[in-house]
């Protein structure tokens, strides 16, 4: 089992930056693929970013490329999402997720990783 706990959400103005973090416990962290999803009110949950177990492979949702950066620290069992140039459309609950499958699998539409955090709210005001 894997337990994931997010932190770092909040309220920011458009154009600003936020960083959300996720701490993991349980299964060997360094063997897991990690990533972030988000869900806005009235919308389906969507993939945002994923990073492979060793950190060599990263994929992003097209609309966040160049603005968001995912990173991980296997020594601290954490994964972070640095979000810059935030837009009101980025407003959502952001969920940390983990899985034993490769990062490539996460790009499949509607793919759902095995483990989820409770989510953290990110609100971008215009």
N, C-alpha and C positions, 0 to 999 in steps of 0.2 A: 504494500500500500504506500501511497504517496500523499502527503498533506501539503497543501499550498496555501500561503497566506499573502495577500496583496497589501500594499500600502502605497501612499504617496499621491493619491488622487486629490482633486480639489477644484477650485474655481480660478480661471485665468481669463484674461482678455484675449481677443483674437490677435494673433501675431506673437503671443507669448509662448513660454515653454513650461513643460511639466515633465517630471520623471516619475514613473510608477515602477515599483519594485515588487518582487515576489520571492519569498523565502520558502524553501522546500525541506521537508523532513521525511524520513522513511527510506524508501528504496534508494540504492546507490545513485546519487545525483548525477554523477558524471556519465552515466550510461543513458540518461534520458534526453530525448528531444524536448525542447521547451518552446513555448510561444505565447502569443496574446491574441485574444478575440475581443470583440466588443459588441454591445447590443444597445442600440438607441431606442427610445420609446416608440412603440408601434412598429418596429422593424425587426427583421430576423437577425439573429446573431451572425456576425461575419468575421472571417479570418483577418488578422492584421499583420502579424509577423511571426516568424519561426526561426529558431537557431538549432543547428545540429548539436549532437552530444559533445563534440570536441570544439565547437564554435567555428568550424571552417565554412559551413554552408548557412546562408541566411536568405530567406525569401520575405518579400513584403507585398502587401496589397498595393495595387498600382497607385491609388490615390494618396498613399503616405510615403511613397518612395522619395528620397531626397529630404524628407522632413523628419521621419522617425528612424531611430537606430536601436536595434535590439542587441543586447550583450549579456554575457553570463560570466560568473566567477565560480568555477568548480571548487575552489578552496573554501568559499563562503556559502556555497549552496544557494546562490541567488541568481536571478535573472532580472534584467531591467529593460525598460522601454523608455528611451529618451525621446520626447516629443517636442519638436520645434515648429515654429511658424504655424501654430495651431489655428484651426478654423472652427467656426460654429458647428459645422458638419461633423467635427470630431467628437462632439458631445455624446457621451455614452457611458455605460458601465463597462469597464475593462476587466476582462477575466484572464488570469494566468492559467495555462494548461500544460500538461506534461503527458508524454507518451513514450512507449518503447520503440515505436516505428520511426522510420526515417523522416527527415524534414520534407522530402519530396511528397510523401503521402499527404501531408497537411495541405497541399495545394489542390487536392481533389475537392470539388464542390461538395459542401455539406459534410465534409470529414469531421468527425467528432473525436478528439483525443480522450484517453481513458480517465485522466485525472483533471480536476478543476478546482480553482480557488473560489472564494465567495464573491469576489468582484470588488472593484473600487470605482467610485463615481468620478468622472472627469467632465467638467462643465466649462465650455468656452463661450464667453459672452461676446456679443458683436459690438 
